[in-house]
Amino acid sequence: MLTPDSVKTYIEDNLSCEHVEVIGDGQHFEAIIVSTEFRDKNRVQQHQIVYRALGERMREEIHALSMRTLTPEQWAEQ
């Protein structure tokens, strides 16, 4: 079973991130992801970047991922 920490590691290993938080129950996860790669991208494009970082895990291991994607500037405004 996947853990939130393993999902966090998968994201961090495949995407340059300033900050990542993941919570979940082993199949359903929620993530906050802050990356410079999200600059000048719309929300759909940002989520596609994360899906690419997770690769096959999105199809095989992760059944649901709700995410909030932010640039470092947006994160600083929080």
N, CA, C and O atoms as a GROMACS GRO file, in nm:
protein
  312
    1MET      N    1   0.084  -0.118   0.000
    1MET     CA    2   0.000   0.000   0.000
    1MET      C    3   0.089   0.125   0.000
    1MET      O    4   0.189   0.132   0.071
    2LEU      N    5   0.050   0.221  -0.080
    2LEU     CA    6   0.122   0.347  -0.084
    2LEU      C    7   0.096   0.429   0.042
    2LEU      O    8  -0.012   0.423   0.100
    3THR      N    9   0.195   0.504   0.081
    3THR     CA   10   0.180   0.595   0.194
    3THR      C   11   0.189   0.739   0.140
    3THR      O   12   0.242   0.761   0.032
    4PRO      N   13   0.139   0.834   0.215
    4PRO     CA   14   0.156   0.973   0.174
    4PRO      C   15   0.304   1.010   0.154
    4PRO      O   16   0.338   1.085   0.063
    5ASP      N   17   0.391   0.956   0.240
    5ASP     CA   18   0.534   0.985   0.227
    5ASP      C   19   0.591   0.930   0.096
    5ASP      O   20   0.676   0.995   0.034
    6SER      N   21   0.546   0.813   0.053
    6SER     CA   22   0.598   0.759  -0.073
    6SER      C   23   0.548   0.840  -0.192
    6SER      O   24   0.623   0.861  -0.288
    7VAL      N   25   0.424   0.886  -0.188
    7VAL     CA   26   0.373   0.971  -0.296
    7VAL      C   27   0.451   1.102  -0.299
    7VAL      O   28   0.487   1.152  -0.406
    8LYS      N   29   0.477   1.158  -0.183
    8LYS     CA   30   0.556   1.281  -0.173
    8LYS      C   31   0.695   1.260  -0.234
    8LYS      O   32   0.743   1.345  -0.310
    9THR      N   33   0.757   1.148  -0.203
    9THR     CA   34   0.890   1.118  -0.257
    9THR      C   35   0.885   1.103  -0.408
    9THR      O   36   0.972   1.155  -0.477
   10TYR      N   37   0.784   1.034  -0.463
   10TYR     CA   38   0.771   1.020  -0.608
   10TYR      C   39   0.762   1.156  -0.675
   10TYR      O   40   0.825   1.180  -0.778
   11ILE      N   41   0.684   1.245  -0.617
   11ILE     CA   42   0.670   1.379  -0.674
   11ILE      C   43   0.802   1.454  -0.668
   11ILE      O   44   0.847   1.511  -0.767
   12GLU      N   45   0.865   1.454  -0.551
   12GLU     CA   46   0.991   1.527  -0.533
   12GLU      C   47   1.104   1.472  -0.620
   12GLU      O   48   1.191   1.547  -0.664
   13ASP      N   49   1.104   1.342  -0.644
   13ASP     CA   50   1.209   1.280  -0.725
   13ASP      C   51   1.197   1.314  -0.874
   13ASP      O   52   1.295   1.306  -0.948
   14ASN      N   53   1.076   1.350  -0.917
   14ASN     CA   54   1.053   1.370  -1.060
   14ASN      C   55   1.006   1.510  -1.099
   14ASN      O   56   0.973   1.535  -1.215
   15LEU      N   57   1.004   1.600  -1.002
   15LEU     CA   58   0.959   1.736  -1.027
   15LEU      C   59   1.035   1.829  -0.933
   15LEU      O   60   1.044   1.803  -0.813
   16SER      N   61   1.089   1.935  -0.988
   16SER     CA   62   1.160   2.032  -0.905
   16SER      C   63   1.057   2.108  -0.821
   16SER      O   64   0.979   2.186  -0.875
   17CYS      N   65   1.058   2.085  -0.690
   17CYS     CA   66   0.957   2.141  -0.601
   17CYS      C   67   1.020   2.226  -0.492
   17CYS      O   68   1.128   2.196  -0.442
   18GLU      N   69   0.950   2.331  -0.455
   18GLU     CA   70   0.989   2.413  -0.342
   18GLU      C   71   0.927   2.357  -0.214
   18GLU      O   72   0.983   2.369  -0.105
   19HIS      N   73   0.809   2.296  -0.229
   19HIS     CA   74   0.735   2.247  -0.113
   19HIS      C   75   0.635   2.141  -0.159
   19HIS      O   76   0.570   2.158  -0.262
   20VAL      N   77   0.623   2.033  -0.082
   20VAL     CA   78   0.524   1.929  -0.112
   20VAL      C   79   0.466   1.879   0.020
   20VAL      O   80   0.541   1.848   0.113
   21GLU      N   81   0.335   1.872   0.028
   21GLU     CA   82   0.265   1.810   0.141
   21GLU      C   83   0.167   1.709   0.082
   21GLU      O   84   0.097   1.739  -0.014
   22VAL      N   85   0.163   1.590   0.139
   22VAL     CA   86   0.069   1.487   0.093
   22VAL      C   87   0.005   1.421   0.214
   22VAL      O   88   0.074   1.383   0.309
   23ILE      N   89  -0.127   1.408   0.210
   23ILE     CA   90  -0.199   1.330   0.309
   23ILE      C   91  -0.284   1.229   0.234
   23ILE      O   92  -0.315   1.249   0.116
   24GLY      N   93  -0.322   1.121   0.300
   24GLY     CA   94  -0.406   1.023   0.233
   24GLY      C   95  -0.418   0.893   0.309
   24GLY      O   96  -0.357   0.874   0.414
   25ASP      N   97  -0.500   0.803   0.252
   25ASP     CA   98  -0.532   0.677   0.319
   25ASP      C   99  -0.475   0.554   0.249
   25ASP      O  100  -0.512   0.441   0.283
   26GLY      N  101  -0.386   0.574   0.154
   26GLY     CA  102  -0.328   0.460   0.083
   26GLY      C  103  -0.378   0.447  -0.059
   26GLY      O  104  -0.310   0.388  -0.144
   27GLN      N  105  -0.496   0.501  -0.088
   27GLN     CA  106  -0.550   0.499  -0.224
   27GLN      C  107  -0.593   0.637  -0.269
   27GLN      O  108  -0.581   0.671  -0.387
   28HIS      N  109  -0.641   0.717  -0.176
   28HIS     CA  110  -0.688   0.852  -0.206
   28HIS      C  111  -0.597   0.951  -0.136
   28HIS      O  112  -0.574   0.942  -0.015
   29PHE      N  113  -0.546   1.046  -0.213
   29PHE     CA  114  -0.448   1.140  -0.160
   29PHE      C  115  -0.486   1.284  -0.192
   29PHE      O  116  -0.555   1.312  -0.289
   30GLU      N  117  -0.437   1.373  -0.106
   30GLU     CA  118  -0.449   1.517  -0.129
   30GLU      C  119  -0.309   1.574  -0.119
   30GLU      O  120  -0.233   1.538  -0.029
   31ALA      N  121  -0.274   1.663  -0.213
   31ALA     CA  122  -0.139   1.718  -0.215
   31ALA      C  123  -0.140   1.868  -0.238
   31ALA      O  124  -0.226   1.922  -0.308
   32ILE      N  125  -0.045   1.934  -0.175
   32ILE     CA  126  -0.012   2.073  -0.205
   32ILE      C  127   0.128   2.069  -0.264
   32ILE      O  128   0.221   2.017  -0.202
   33ILE      N  129   0.143   2.123  -0.385
   33ILE     CA  130   0.271   2.115  -0.454
   33ILE      C  131   0.308   2.256  -0.502
   33ILE      O  132   0.230   2.322  -0.570
   34VAL      N  133   0.428   2.299  -0.465
   34VAL     CA  134   0.478   2.431  -0.503
   34VAL      C  135   0.600   2.411  -0.592
   34VAL      O  136   0.697   2.348  -0.550
   35SER      N  137   0.595   2.465  -0.713
   35SER     CA  138   0.705   2.446  -0.807
   35SER      C  139   0.717   2.565  -0.902
   35SER      O  140   0.617   2.624  -0.943
   36THR      N  141   0.840   2.597  -0.936
   36THR     CA  142   0.863   2.702  -1.037
   36THR      C  143   0.816   2.656  -1.174
   36THR      O  144   0.790   2.738  -1.262
   37GLU      N  145   0.806   2.525  -1.194
   37GLU     CA  146   0.762   2.472  -1.323
   37GLU      C  147   0.616   2.506  -1.352
   37GLU      O  148   0.570   2.490  -1.466
   38PHE      N  149   0.543   2.553  -1.253
   38PHE     CA  150   0.402   2.588  -1.273
   38PHE      C  151   0.384   2.730  -1.326
   38PHE      O  152   0.273   2.768  -1.364
   39ARG      N  153   0.490   2.808  -1.327
   39ARG     CA  154   0.480   2.946  -1.375
   39ARG      C  155   0.432   2.948  -1.520
   39ARG      O  156   0.473   2.867  -1.602
   40ASP      N  157   0.344   3.042  -1.548
   40ASP     CA  158   0.289   3.063  -1.683
   40ASP      C  159   0.213   2.942  -1.737
   40ASP      O  160   0.197   2.929  -1.859
   41LYS      N  161   0.166   2.856  -1.649
   41LYS     CA  162   0.084   2.740  -1.688
   41LYS      C  163  -0.053   2.754  -1.625
   41LYS      O  164  -0.066   2.805  -1.514
   42ASN      N  165  -0.155   2.709  -1.696
   42ASN     CA  166  -0.288   2.709  -1.635
   42ASN      C  167  -0.299   2.586  -1.543
   42ASN      O  168  -0.210   2.502  -1.540
   43ARG      N  169  -0.408   2.578  -1.470
   43ARG     CA  170  -0.426   2.472  -1.370
   43ARG      C  171  -0.419   2.332  -1.434
   43ARG      O  172  -0.358   2.242  -1.378
   44VAL      N  173  -0.480   2.315  -1.549
   44VAL     CA  174  -0.477   2.184  -1.617
   44VAL      C  175  -0.334   2.147  -1.653
   44VAL      O  176  -0.291   2.034  -1.630
   45GLN      N  177  -0.259   2.241  -1.708
   45GLN     CA  178  -0.119   2.214  -1.743
   45GLN      C  179  -0.036   2.182  -1.620
   45GLN      O  180   0.051   2.095  -1.625
   46GLN      N  181  -0.062   2.251  -1.510
   46GLN     CA  182   0.010   2.223  -1.386
   46GLN      C  183  -0.017   2.081  -1.338
   46GLN      O  184   0.075   2.009  -1.297
   47HIS      N  185  -0.142   2.040  -1.342
   47HIS     CA  186  -0.178   1.905  -1.299
   47HIS      C  187  -0.117   1.801  -1.392
   47HIS      O  188  -0.076   1.694  -1.346
   48GLN      N  189  -0.110   1.830  -1.521
   48GLN     CA  190  -0.048   1.737  -1.615
   48GLN      C  191   0.101   1.719  -1.584
   48GLN      O  192   0.154   1.609  -1.600
   49ILE      N  193   0.166   1.824  -1.539
   49ILE     CA  194   0.307   1.814  -1.499
   49ILE      C  195   0.322   1.717  -1.382
   49ILE      O  196   0.413   1.635  -1.380
   50VAL      N  197   0.232   1.727  -1.286
   50VAL     CA  198   0.237   1.636  -1.170
   50VAL      C  199   0.206   1.493  -1.214
   50VAL      O  200   0.273   1.400  -1.170
   51TYR      N  201   0.106   1.475  -1.300
   51TYR     CA  202   0.073   1.340  -1.349
   51TYR      C  203   0.192   1.278  -1.421
   51TYR      O  204   0.220   1.159  -1.405
   52ARG      N  205   0.263   1.358  -1.500
   52ARG     CA  206   0.382   1.307  -1.569
   52ARG      C  207   0.488   1.267  -1.467
   52ARG      O  208   0.556   1.166  -1.484
   53ALA      N  209   0.504   1.346  -1.361
   53ALA     CA  210   0.602   1.314  -1.257
   53ALA      C  211   0.569   1.181  -1.190
   53ALA      O  212   0.659   1.104  -1.154
   54LEU      N  213   0.441   1.153  -1.173
   54LEU     CA  214   0.398   1.029  -1.108
   54LEU      C  215   0.395   0.911  -1.205
   54LEU      O  216   0.400   0.796  -1.162
   55GLY      N  217   0.387   0.939  -1.334
   55GLY     CA  218   0.393   0.834  -1.436
   55GLY      C  219   0.288   0.726  -1.418
   55GLY      O  220   0.170   0.755  -1.392
   56GLU      N  221   0.330   0.602  -1.430
   56GLU     CA  222   0.241   0.486  -1.424
   56GLU      C  223   0.174   0.469  -1.288
   56GLU      O  224   0.070   0.404  -1.278
   57ARG      N  225   0.233   0.527  -1.185
   57ARG     CA  226   0.173   0.515  -1.052
   57ARG      C  227   0.032   0.572  -1.049
   57ARG      O  228  -0.054   0.524  -0.975
   58MET      N  229   0.006   0.676  -1.132
   58MET     CA  230  -0.128   0.735  -1.136
   58MET      C  231  -0.229   0.634  -1.190
   58MET      O  232  -0.346   0.636  -1.149
   59ARG      N  233  -0.188   0.547  -1.278
   59ARG     CA  234  -0.280   0.450  -1.335
   59ARG      C  235  -0.289   0.322  -1.253
   59ARG      O  236  -0.394   0.257  -1.247
   60GLU      N  237  -0.179   0.287  -1.190
   60GLU     CA  238  -0.173   0.156  -1.126
   60GLU      C  239  -0.189   0.158  -0.973
   60GLU      O  240  -0.248   0.066  -0.917
   61GLU      N  241  -0.137   0.260  -0.907
   61GLU     CA  242  -0.135   0.258  -0.761
   61GLU      C  243  -0.219   0.365  -0.695
   61GLU      O  244  -0.280   0.342  -0.590
   62ILE      N  245  -0.224   0.482  -0.756
   62ILE     CA  246  -0.297   0.594  -0.696
   62ILE      C  247  -0.436   0.600  -0.759
   62ILE      O  248  -0.448   0.624  -0.879
   63HIS      N  249  -0.537   0.580  -0.679
   63HIS     CA  250  -0.673   0.578  -0.732
   63HIS      C  251  -0.734   0.717  -0.741
   63HIS      O  252  -0.818   0.742  -0.827
   64ALA      N  253  -0.692   0.807  -0.654
   64ALA     CA  254  -0.742   0.944  -0.658
   64ALA      C  255  -0.638   1.038  -0.600
   64ALA      O  256  -0.579   1.010  -0.495
   65LEU      N  257  -0.616   1.149  -0.668
   65LEU     CA  258  -0.524   1.250  -0.620
   65LEU      C  259  -0.586   1.387  -0.641
   65LEU      O  260  -0.606   1.432  -0.754
   66SER      N  261  -0.617   1.451  -0.530
   66SER     CA  262  -0.665   1.588  -0.533
   66SER      C  263  -0.544   1.675  -0.505
   66SER      O  264  -0.473   1.653  -0.408
   67MET      N  265  -0.521   1.774  -0.590
   67MET     CA  266  -0.401   1.854  -0.568
   67MET      C  267  -0.427   2.003  -0.582
   67MET      O  268  -0.514   2.048  -0.656
   68ARG      N  269  -0.348   2.075  -0.508
   68ARG     CA  270  -0.345   2.221  -0.517
   68ARG      C  271  -0.205   2.255  -0.563
   68ARG      O  272  -0.108   2.230  -0.492
   69THR      N  273  -0.193   2.313  -0.682
   69THR     CA  274  -0.063   2.347  -0.739
   69THR      C  275  -0.044   2.498  -0.734
   69THR      O  276  -0.133   2.575  -0.769
   70LEU      N  277   0.075   2.537  -0.690
   70LEU     CA  278   0.105   2.679  -0.673
   70LEU      C  279   0.248   2.710  -0.718
   70LEU      O  280   0.336   2.625  -0.710
   71THR      N  281   0.267   2.832  -0.767
   71THR     CA  282   0.403   2.880  -0.790
   71THR      C  283   0.459   2.926  -0.656
   71THR      O  284   0.383   2.946  -0.562
   72PRO      N  285   0.591   2.944  -0.646
   72PRO     CA  286   0.647   2.994  -0.521
   72PRO      C  287   0.589   3.130  -0.480
   72PRO      O  288   0.572   3.159  -0.362
   73GLU      N  289   0.559   3.214  -0.579
   73GLU     CA  290   0.501   3.344  -0.550
   73GLU      C  291   0.361   3.332  -0.491
   73GLU      O  292   0.326   3.402  -0.396
   74GLN      N  293   0.281   3.242  -0.547
   74GLN     CA  294   0.147   3.219  -0.494
   74GLN      C  295   0.155   3.162  -0.352
   74GLN      O  296   0.077   3.200  -0.265
   75TRP      N  297   0.249   3.072  -0.330
   75TRP     CA  298   0.267   3.011  -0.198
   75TRP      C  299   0.306   3.117  -0.095
   75TRP      O  300   0.259   3.113   0.019
   76ALA      N  301   0.391   3.212  -0.134
   76ALA     CA  302   0.437   3.316  -0.042
   76ALA      C  303   0.322   3.408  -0.002
   76ALA      O  304   0.325   3.468   0.105
   77GLU      N  305   0.220   3.420  -0.086
   77GLU     CA  306   0.105   3.505  -0.057
   77GLU      C  307   0.008   3.441   0.040
   77GLU      O  308  -0.082   3.508   0.090
   78GLN      N  309   0.025   3.314   0.070
   78GLN     CA  310  -0.067   3.242   0.159
   78GLN      C  311  -0.062   3.295   0.299
   78GLN      O  312  -0.133   3.245   0.387
   0.00000   0.00000   0.00000
